[in-house]
Amino acid sequence: MVQSEYILNLENISKAFGPIRAVDGVSLSVRRGSIAGLIGPNGSGKSTLFNVISGTEGKFSGSVVFDGKRINGMPSHKIFALGLGRTFQTPRLFTGMTVLENVMLAGKRQEGENPLIAPFPERWESGEEDLARRAQEQMKALEISQLYEKNSSEISGGQMKLLQLANVLIGDPKMLLLDEPTAGVAPRLAQDIFASIEKHCRETGTTFFIIEHRLQVLFKHVDHVFVMHQGRIISEGKPDEIVKNQEVIDAYLGE
Protein backbone atom coordinates (compact mmCIF):
# COMPACT_ATOMS: atom_id res chain seq x y z
CA MET A 1 0.00 0.00 0.00
CA VAL A 2 1.43 3.38 -1.05
CA GLN A 3 1.39 5.94 1.75
CA SER A 4 -0.14 9.34 1.10
CA GLU A 5 2.17 12.34 1.08
CA TYR A 6 -0.04 13.84 3.80
CA ILE A 7 -0.56 12.07 7.12
CA LEU A 8 -3.36 14.37 8.33
CA ASN A 9 -6.18 15.82 6.26
CA LEU A 10 -8.91 18.06 7.67
CA GLU A 11 -11.87 19.06 5.56
CA ASN A 12 -14.31 21.81 6.56
CA ILE A 13 -13.99 21.28 10.33
CA SER A 14 -16.39 23.36 12.43
CA LYS A 15 -17.03 23.31 16.15
CA ALA A 16 -19.41 25.62 18.00
CA PHE A 17 -20.05 26.33 21.66
CA GLY A 18 -23.55 27.76 21.63
CA PRO A 19 -23.50 30.80 19.30
CA ILE A 20 -19.68 30.91 19.23
CA ARG A 21 -17.95 29.12 16.35
CA ALA A 22 -14.56 28.28 17.89
CA VAL A 23 -13.52 26.48 14.69
CA ASP A 24 -15.12 27.69 11.50
CA GLY A 25 -14.66 25.65 8.31
CA VAL A 26 -11.00 24.67 8.71
CA SER A 27 -9.40 22.62 5.93
CA LEU A 28 -5.68 21.79 5.94
CA SER A 29 -3.19 18.99 5.29
CA VAL A 30 0.02 18.17 7.17
CA ARG A 31 2.84 16.56 5.22
CA ARG A 32 4.12 13.23 6.50
CA GLY A 33 7.47 13.46 8.32
CA SER A 34 7.33 17.26 8.63
CA ILE A 35 7.18 19.75 11.49
CA ALA A 36 4.20 22.05 11.11
CA GLY A 37 3.30 25.01 13.29
CA LEU A 38 -0.14 26.35 14.21
CA ILE A 39 -0.08 29.96 15.38
CA GLY A 40 -2.58 32.70 16.07
CA PRO A 41 -3.78 35.14 18.72
CA ASN A 42 -5.23 33.83 21.99
CA GLY A 43 -8.78 32.58 21.51
CA SER A 44 -8.38 31.88 17.80
CA GLY A 45 -9.45 28.23 18.15
CA LYS A 46 -6.10 26.44 18.03
CA SER A 47 -6.52 24.19 21.07
CA THR A 48 -10.13 23.43 20.14
CA LEU A 49 -8.93 22.27 16.72
CA PHE A 50 -6.39 19.95 18.40
CA ASN A 51 -9.16 18.65 20.67
CA VAL A 52 -11.28 17.82 17.64
CA ILE A 53 -8.41 16.02 15.87
CA SER A 54 -7.40 13.99 18.94
CA GLY A 55 -10.90 12.92 19.94
CA THR A 56 -11.15 14.87 23.19
CA GLU A 57 -13.86 17.22 21.88
CA GLY A 58 -17.52 16.39 21.38
CA LYS A 59 -19.64 16.70 18.26
CA PHE A 60 -18.31 18.67 15.30
CA SER A 61 -18.83 18.79 11.58
CA GLY A 62 -16.34 18.00 8.85
CA SER A 63 -13.87 15.21 8.21
CA VAL A 64 -10.65 14.18 10.00
CA VAL A 65 -8.49 11.64 8.15
CA PHE A 66 -5.32 10.36 9.83
CA ASP A 67 -2.90 8.10 7.97
CA GLY A 68 -5.60 7.22 5.45
CA LYS A 69 -8.29 6.41 8.05
CA ARG A 70 -11.30 8.56 8.91
CA ILE A 71 -11.21 8.99 12.69
CA ASN A 72 -14.33 11.12 13.26
CA GLY A 73 -16.11 10.01 16.42
CA MET A 74 -13.36 7.65 17.57
CA PRO A 75 -12.44 7.83 21.28
CA SER A 76 -9.05 9.36 22.04
CA HIS A 77 -7.47 6.10 23.26
CA LYS A 78 -8.23 4.40 19.96
CA ILE A 79 -6.85 7.37 18.03
CA PHE A 80 -3.68 7.11 20.14
CA ALA A 81 -3.48 3.39 19.34
CA LEU A 82 -3.47 4.31 15.63
CA GLY A 83 -0.37 6.43 16.22
CA LEU A 84 -1.69 9.96 16.85
CA GLY A 85 -0.45 11.35 20.18
CA ARG A 86 -1.18 14.63 21.86
CA THR A 87 0.04 16.86 24.71
CA PHE A 88 -1.89 19.62 26.50
CA GLN A 89 -1.24 23.22 27.54
CA THR A 90 -1.58 22.12 31.16
CA PRO A 91 0.19 18.76 31.66
CA ARG A 92 -2.07 15.89 32.67
CA LEU A 93 0.00 13.62 34.89
CA PHE A 94 -0.58 10.89 37.45
CA THR A 95 0.58 12.70 40.56
CA GLY A 96 0.68 9.56 42.71
CA MET A 97 3.41 8.09 40.51
CA THR A 98 7.08 8.81 39.94
CA VAL A 99 8.42 10.56 36.85
CA LEU A 100 9.67 7.24 35.45
CA GLU A 101 6.33 5.52 36.05
CA ASN A 102 4.49 8.35 34.28
CA VAL A 103 6.70 8.01 31.21
CA MET A 104 6.26 4.22 31.11
CA LEU A 105 2.46 4.43 31.25
CA ALA A 106 2.10 5.27 27.55
CA GLY A 107 4.16 2.32 26.33
CA LYS A 108 2.12 0.13 24.00
CA ARG A 109 1.66 -3.65 24.12
CA GLN A 110 2.43 -4.06 27.82
CA GLU A 111 1.57 -7.71 28.43
CA GLY A 112 1.60 -7.24 32.19
CA GLU A 113 -1.58 -5.18 31.89
CA ASN A 114 -3.48 -8.26 30.73
CA PRO A 115 -5.19 -9.77 33.84
CA LEU A 116 -4.69 -13.26 32.41
CA ILE A 117 -0.94 -12.74 32.04
CA ALA A 118 -0.24 -10.51 35.07
CA PRO A 119 0.04 -13.47 37.54
CA PHE A 120 2.97 -14.85 35.53
CA PRO A 121 5.89 -12.36 35.81
CA GLU A 122 8.16 -14.51 33.65
CA ARG A 123 5.94 -13.62 30.69
CA TRP A 124 6.16 -9.83 31.07
CA GLU A 125 9.23 -8.91 33.14
CA SER A 126 11.62 -8.66 30.17
CA GLY A 127 9.18 -6.40 28.33
CA GLU A 128 8.84 -4.18 31.41
CA GLU A 129 12.61 -3.90 31.71
CA ASP A 130 12.91 -2.92 28.04
CA LEU A 131 10.18 -0.30 28.47
CA ALA A 132 11.96 1.14 31.53
CA ARG A 133 15.20 1.36 29.55
CA ARG A 134 13.50 3.17 26.66
CA ALA A 135 11.78 5.51 29.12
CA GLN A 136 15.11 6.40 30.71
CA GLU A 137 16.65 7.06 27.29
CA GLN A 138 13.75 9.36 26.42
CA MET A 139 14.08 11.23 29.70
CA LYS A 140 17.81 11.61 29.16
CA ALA A 141 17.20 13.14 25.72
CA LEU A 142 14.90 15.71 27.36
CA GLU A 143 17.24 16.34 30.30
CA ILE A 144 14.94 15.02 33.03
CA SER A 145 16.59 11.64 33.71
CA GLN A 146 17.80 12.89 37.11
CA LEU A 147 14.17 13.21 38.22
CA TYR A 148 13.16 9.60 37.65
CA GLU A 149 12.51 8.77 41.34
CA LYS A 150 10.68 12.01 42.15
CA ASN A 151 6.92 12.11 42.43
CA SER A 152 5.50 13.92 39.39
CA SER A 153 3.79 16.45 41.71
CA GLU A 154 7.17 17.54 43.09
CA ILE A 155 8.73 18.83 39.86
CA SER A 156 8.49 22.29 38.26
CA GLY A 157 5.95 23.32 35.63
CA GLY A 158 8.60 23.29 32.92
CA GLN A 159 9.73 19.82 33.96
CA MET A 160 6.12 18.66 33.84
CA LYS A 161 6.00 19.82 30.21
CA LEU A 162 9.08 17.75 29.45
CA LEU A 163 7.64 14.75 31.30
CA GLN A 164 4.45 14.98 29.28
CA LEU A 165 6.48 15.04 26.05
CA ALA A 166 8.54 12.02 27.13
CA ASN A 167 5.34 10.19 28.04
CA VAL A 168 3.76 10.60 24.62
CA LEU A 169 7.00 9.86 22.72
CA ILE A 170 7.39 6.49 24.47
CA GLY A 171 4.21 5.37 22.67
CA ASP A 172 6.08 5.47 19.32
CA PRO A 173 3.54 7.78 17.62
CA LYS A 174 3.42 8.41 13.88
CA MET A 175 2.30 11.98 14.59
CA LEU A 176 2.26 14.26 17.62
CA LEU A 177 0.06 17.26 18.36
CA LEU A 178 1.96 19.47 20.82
CA ASP A 179 0.01 22.25 22.53
CA GLU A 180 2.50 24.93 23.65
CA PRO A 181 5.35 22.55 24.59
CA THR A 182 7.58 25.37 25.87
CA ALA A 183 5.05 27.35 27.93
CA GLY A 184 6.53 27.94 31.37
CA VAL A 185 9.96 26.74 30.24
CA ALA A 186 13.13 28.85 30.44
CA PRO A 187 14.28 30.32 27.07
CA ARG A 188 17.40 28.15 26.82
CA LEU A 189 15.44 24.99 27.55
CA ALA A 190 12.78 26.04 25.01
CA GLN A 191 15.49 26.05 22.34
CA ASP A 192 16.67 22.62 23.52
CA ILE A 193 13.14 21.21 23.38
CA PHE A 194 12.68 22.29 19.79
CA ALA A 195 16.11 20.99 18.87
CA SER A 196 15.11 17.62 20.37
CA ILE A 197 11.82 17.68 18.45
CA GLU A 198 13.59 18.37 15.16
CA LYS A 199 16.19 15.67 15.83
CA HIS A 200 13.46 13.14 16.64
CA CYS A 201 11.52 14.09 13.51
CA ARG A 202 14.51 13.79 11.19
CA GLU A 203 15.72 10.50 12.72
CA THR A 204 12.38 8.68 13.06
CA GLY A 205 10.09 10.31 10.49
CA THR A 206 7.58 11.25 13.21
CA THR A 207 5.32 14.13 12.15
CA PHE A 208 4.86 17.07 14.54
CA PHE A 209 2.04 19.63 14.54
CA ILE A 210 2.80 22.29 17.15
CA ILE A 211 0.87 25.18 18.72
CA GLU A 212 3.44 27.68 19.95
CA HIS A 213 3.48 31.36 20.92
CA ARG A 214 7.27 31.71 20.92
CA LEU A 215 7.42 32.37 17.21
CA GLN A 216 11.14 33.11 17.13
CA VAL A 217 11.84 29.61 18.45
CA LEU A 218 9.14 27.89 16.39
CA PHE A 219 10.15 29.44 13.07
CA LYS A 220 13.71 28.11 13.38
CA HIS A 221 12.50 24.53 13.26
CA VAL A 222 9.21 24.22 11.37
CA ASP A 223 8.78 23.36 7.70
CA HIS A 224 5.31 24.89 7.31
CA VAL A 225 3.10 27.25 9.31
CA PHE A 226 -0.68 27.58 9.51
CA VAL A 227 -2.14 30.81 10.92
CA MET A 228 -5.50 30.71 12.67
CA HIS A 229 -7.67 33.72 13.54
CA GLN A 230 -11.28 33.80 14.75
CA GLY A 231 -11.71 30.09 14.04
CA ARG A 232 -10.38 30.16 10.47
CA ILE A 233 -7.08 29.48 8.74
CA ILE A 234 -6.16 32.87 7.28
CA SER A 235 -2.74 31.98 5.88
CA GLU A 236 -0.22 29.17 5.47
CA GLY A 237 3.28 28.84 4.09
CA LYS A 238 6.95 28.73 5.02
CA PRO A 239 8.03 30.78 8.06
CA ASP A 240 9.72 33.48 5.98
CA GLU A 241 6.53 33.92 3.96
CA ILE A 242 4.31 34.12 7.04
CA VAL A 243 6.29 36.90 8.73
CA LYS A 244 5.77 39.11 5.67
CA ASN A 245 2.03 38.41 5.32
CA GLN A 246 0.05 41.57 6.06
CA GLU A 247 -3.11 39.70 7.08
CA VAL A 248 -1.10 37.79 9.68
CA ILE A 249 0.53 40.98 10.96
CA ASP A 250 -2.89 42.65 11.29
CA ALA A 251 -4.33 39.66 13.16
CA TYR A 252 -1.57 39.80 15.78
CA LEU A 253 -1.45 43.57 16.11
CA GLY A 254 -5.20 43.73 16.41
CA GLU A 255 -5.32 41.12 19.22
DAPE-V816890 format. One line per field, one symbol per residue. phi: phi as a letter, one per 30 degrees, with the letter a starting at -180 (. if undefined). burial: b if it has 16 or more other C-alpha atoms within 10 Angstrom, else e. A space follows every 50 residues. Layout:
# DAPE-V816890
phi=???
burial=???
This chain:
# DAPE-V816890
phi=.ddddcdbbcbhdbbccidccdbbidbabcddiccccbbldeidjddddd ddddiccddacjbccchibdceidddddddddjccaccececbcddbded ddddedddhdddddddcedbeddbdddddddddddddddddcibddcedd dddccdddddddddddeddddhddbbccchdcdicdeddedddddddddd dddciddbbbdacddddeddbdcbbcccahibdcaaldeddddcdddded dddcd
burial=eeeeebbbbbeebbbeeeeeebbbbbbebbbbbbbbbbbbbeebbbbbbb bbbbbebeeebebbbbbeeebbbeebeebbebbbbbbbbebebeeeebbb bbbbbbbeeebbeeeeeeeeeeebeeebeebbebbbbbbeebbbbebbee bbeeeeebbbbbbbbbbbbbbbbbbbbbbbbbbbbeeeebbbbbeebbeb beeebbbbbbbbbeeebbbebbebbbbbbbbbbebbbebeebeeeeebee beeee
